[in-house]
Amino acid sequence: MRPLPITLLCTAAVALAGCFSVGNARQPIPTIAVPAVEPTPHPPLLVVLPGAGSNAQDLKDHDVHGAIHRAWPQIDVLLTGATIAYYSRQVLVQRVEQDVLAPARQQGYKEIWLAGASIGGMGAISYERQHPHQVAGLLLFAPWLGSDEILEEIRAAGGVKRWEPGPIPAEITRDNYEREMWRVIKGWSTNPKEAKRIWLVCGSGDKLIEANRMAAEALPKSHYLEVDGAHDWDTWLSSAEMVVAKVRGERGG
């Protein structure tokens, strides 16, 4: 499997954030655990993948866990440093499983949710592709969903429901990973049970709004939240509290 070119991913990262933490993909993904503010015997866990410009400490500094806990005080939160280096070396999914989710299961977590913003949202979808049903669901905040080329192809087909991705490839490469990400999204459009595991949020002024609206066609209307805001922390933090409350309510508290 060929790694994605660092120039491609860094270009995307620069477009989505003025500066970013590259990190070291040869090391385990760093994590910061934030326990529930109202502990329970068997709490769920929400794992957060950062955007292009963030790492675990940045997530903590922005009080991502605080926004989550205001909506769901009984959930444990795990902030991760899955930075751009893990994507560029194409080891993100492998390391998320090995360094983050497998250890969480070993600790006894039965209900694990995976959240990601921007490129972190792309990472969450990529994880779901390779490890379907291993998490309770995905919370996607303005995920990066590919280049103009793949978006135009889907648009020309009449949307993701009508678009046909073609044969499943033998492996994921730099030439097909965007198509395979959209194959996952298309699958949600034909499987309502799967679609109910996915929540998508995007600011109406976000530079990725068009792609996110296209992806929203695959989900129940109530699982797509379009809020005021752009591709920034203010939007994600305010919407995180909102969508986490909805997730909690739908699962019954």
C-alpha positions in Angstrom: 0.0 0.0 0.0 1.6 3.3 -1.1 1.6 6.1 1.4 -0.3 9.2 0.6 2.1 12.0 -0.6 3.0 14.4 2.2 2.7 17.3 -0.2 -1.0 16.5 -0.9 -1.9 16.2 2.7 0.1 19.2 3.8 -1.5 21.2 1.1 -4.9 20.2 2.4 -3.8 20.9 6.0 -2.5 24.4 5.1 -5.8 25.1 3.4 -7.7 24.1 6.5 -5.5 25.6 9.1 -2.8 28.3 9.0 -0.3 26.2 10.9 -0.3 22.6 12.0 1.4 19.9 14.1 3.0 17.3 11.9 3.9 14.8 14.7 5.9 11.6 14.5 4.1 8.6 13.0 6.8 6.3 14.2 5.6 6.8 17.7 2.3 5.6 19.2 -0.5 8.1 18.9 -0.4 10.3 22.1 -3.6 10.5 24.1 -5.0 12.6 26.9 -7.8 10.9 29.0 -10.4 13.1 30.6 -12.8 11.1 32.8 -16.5 11.7 33.1 -17.5 14.5 35.4 -20.4 12.3 36.7 -18.7 8.8 36.9 -20.8 5.7 36.3 -19.8 2.0 36.7 -19.6 1.3 32.9 -19.2 4.7 31.1 -19.2 5.0 27.3 -16.1 6.5 25.7 -15.8 9.2 23.1 -12.4 9.2 21.2 -11.6 12.5 19.4 -9.4 12.7 16.3 -8.0 16.2 15.8 -8.2 18.4 12.7 -5.3 19.3 10.5 -3.9 22.0 12.8 -4.3 20.2 16.1 -2.9 17.6 18.4 -4.1 16.2 21.7 -2.9 19.1 23.8 -4.5 21.5 21.4 -7.8 19.7 21.8 -7.4 20.0 25.6 -6.5 23.7 25.4 -9.7 24.3 23.4 -11.7 22.5 26.1 -13.2 20.0 23.6 -13.8 17.7 26.6 -15.7 20.5 28.3 -18.1 20.9 25.4 -18.7 17.2 25.4 -19.2 16.9 29.1 -21.7 19.8 29.2 -23.9 17.7 27.0 -23.0 14.2 28.4 -21.4 14.4 31.8 -21.3 10.6 32.2 -19.0 9.9 29.2 -15.3 9.5 29.3 -13.3 11.4 26.7 -10.0 10.5 25.0 -8.3 13.2 23.1 -5.8 12.0 20.6 -2.7 13.4 18.8 -3.4 11.7 15.5 -1.6 14.4 13.5 -1.0 14.8 9.8 2.1 12.5 9.9 -0.1 9.4 10.5 -2.1 10.2 7.4 0.9 11.0 5.2 2.5 7.6 6.1 -0.9 6.0 5.7 -0.8 4.3 9.1 -3.6 6.3 10.7 -6.2 3.6 10.8 -3.7 1.0 11.9 -2.4 3.2 14.7 -5.9 4.3 15.8 -6.8 0.6 16.2 -3.5 -0.4 17.8 -2.7 2.6 20.0 -6.2 3.8 20.9 -9.2 1.6 20.4 -7.8 -1.8 21.1 -6.4 -0.7 24.5 -9.7 1.0 25.3 -11.6 -2.2 24.7 -9.0 -4.0 26.9 -9.8 -1.5 29.6 -13.4 -2.7 29.5 -15.1 -0.1 27.3 -18.1 -1.6 25.6 -19.5 1.5 23.9 -17.0 3.6 22.0 -17.8 6.6 19.8 -15.3 8.1 17.3 -15.3 11.8 16.5 -13.2 13.8 14.1 -13.1 17.3 12.8 -11.8 18.3 9.3 -9.1 15.8 8.3 -9.9 14.0 11.6 -13.4 13.4 10.1 -11.8 11.8 7.1 -9.8 9.6 9.4 -13.0 8.5 11.3 -14.6 7.5 8.0 -11.4 5.7 6.9 -11.4 3.8 10.2 -15.1 2.8 9.7 -14.2 1.4 6.2 -11.5 -0.9 7.5 -13.2 -1.7 10.8 -16.9 -1.6 10.3 -19.1 -1.7 13.4 -16.1 -1.6 15.8 -17.4 1.7 17.2 -20.9 2.6 18.2 -20.9 5.5 15.7 -19.2 8.4 14.2 -19.5 12.1 15.0 -18.1 14.1 12.0 -17.4 17.8 12.2 -16.9 19.3 8.7 -14.9 16.4 7.5 -12.6 16.8 4.5 -14.1 14.6 1.9 -11.8 14.8 -1.1 -10.7 16.8 -4.1 -12.7 18.8 -6.5 -12.3 15.9 -9.0 -14.2 13.3 -7.0 -16.8 15.8 -5.8 -17.5 16.8 -9.4 -17.9 13.2 -10.4 -20.5 12.6 -7.7 -22.3 15.9 -8.5 -22.4 15.0 -12.2 -24.0 11.6 -11.3 -26.8 13.4 -9.5 -25.5 12.9 -6.0 -24.1 10.2 -3.8 -27.2 8.0 -4.0 -27.0 7.8 -7.8 -23.2 7.7 -8.0 -21.6 4.4 -8.7 -18.1 4.0 -7.3 -17.1 1.0 -9.4 -15.4 -2.3 -8.4 -13.8 -2.5 -5.0 -10.1 -2.3 -5.3 -7.6 -4.8 -3.9 -5.9 -2.1 -1.9 -6.2 1.5 -0.9 -3.8 3.8 -2.7 -3.2 7.5 -3.2 -5.2 7.2 -6.4 -8.4 5.7 -4.9 -8.7 6.5 -1.2 -11.1 9.4 -1.9 -13.4 7.1 -3.9 -13.3 4.5 -1.2 -14.2 7.1 1.4 -17.3 8.0 -0.7 -18.1 4.3 -1.2 -18.6 4.2 2.6 -20.8 7.3 2.5 -22.9 5.8 -0.3 -23.3 2.7 1.8 -25.1 4.8 4.4 -27.6 5.9 1.8 -28.7 2.3 1.2 -28.6 1.1 4.8 -30.8 3.2 7.2 -29.6 1.2 10.2 -26.0 2.1 9.4 -26.9 5.7 8.6 -28.4 6.1 12.1 -24.9 5.5 13.6 -23.5 8.6 11.8 -23.8 12.3 12.8 -22.6 15.1 10.5 -22.2 18.7 11.4 -21.0 21.6 9.3 -21.0 25.4 9.4 -23.0 27.2 6.7 -20.0 29.3 6.0 -17.5 26.5 6.0 -15.3 26.1 2.9 -16.3 22.4 2.9 -20.0 23.0 3.0 -20.8 21.8 -0.5 -19.1 18.4 0.0 -20.7 18.0 3.4 -24.2 18.7 2.0 -23.5 16.0 -0.6 -22.6 13.6 2.1 -25.7 14.6 4.2 -27.9 13.1 1.4 -26.9 9.7 2.7 -28.1 10.3 6.3 -31.4 10.8 8.0 -32.3 14.5 8.0 -32.1 14.7 11.8 -28.5 13.5 11.7 -27.2 16.4 9.7 -26.8 19.7 11.5 -25.9 22.8 9.5 -25.1 25.6 11.9 -24.0 29.2 11.7 -20.2 29.3 11.4 -17.1 28.5 9.5 -14.3 26.0 9.5 -13.1 26.9 13.0 -13.0 26.1 16.7 -16.0 28.3 17.6 -18.2 26.4 15.3 -17.0 23.0 16.3 -17.2 23.6 20.0 -20.7 25.0 20.0 -22.0 22.3 17.6 -20.2 19.5 19.6 -22.3 20.3 22.6 -25.4 20.2 20.4 -24.7 17.0 18.6 -23.5 15.1 21.6 -26.7 16.0 23.4 -28.6 14.6 20.4 -26.6 11.4 20.4 -27.2 11.0 24.1 -30.9 11.6 23.7 -31.3 9.2 20.8 -29.6 6.4 22.7 -31.7 6.9 25.7 -29.5 8.9 28.1 
